[in-house]
């Protein structure tokens, strides 16, 4: 099968207590895996199956008769990106280039924390909160369902999954608590710096 579920670099319980092993096993082992499996089924024998995942996302963005492929490709991409946006014993104050850019573009870390949590909280229904780089500047975005800034010209740097399956087992309806804990304890600033290049 051309599209594969990426192997996570840490154990199921590595993100606990912010994200429990139970949530991780369902989220990664069931939800993420289902997007990859469905994408393989939907693209089997087509030219899309020959392409890198990001190219499938870009090529199917906004194409009505490719919507099921887009949804599964974008969710496969978004989830791989989400796992990389998290790391055990991380989060809190950023360091390096991203810290300086947050000060310059987003009004400093304390304001970033509020604005990023607010994007996560106010995304109506399922979706994603994003820190992206566009035209040399950082910005915060939110997208519904499978939509992703990776479809366009922005460079995604970090994301938080705000679909209910990402937090409901651990936080029930308290999405704000989940987002705040991810920001404080899991955001992978090292990866964000790497993505800035
Ligand atoms: Mn998810």
Boltz pocket constraint, residues with backbone or C-beta under 6 A from the ligand:
constraints:
  - pocket:
      binder: B
      contacts: [[A, 27], [A, 31], [A, 79], [A, 161], [A, 163], [A, 165], [A, 166]]
      max_distance: 6.0
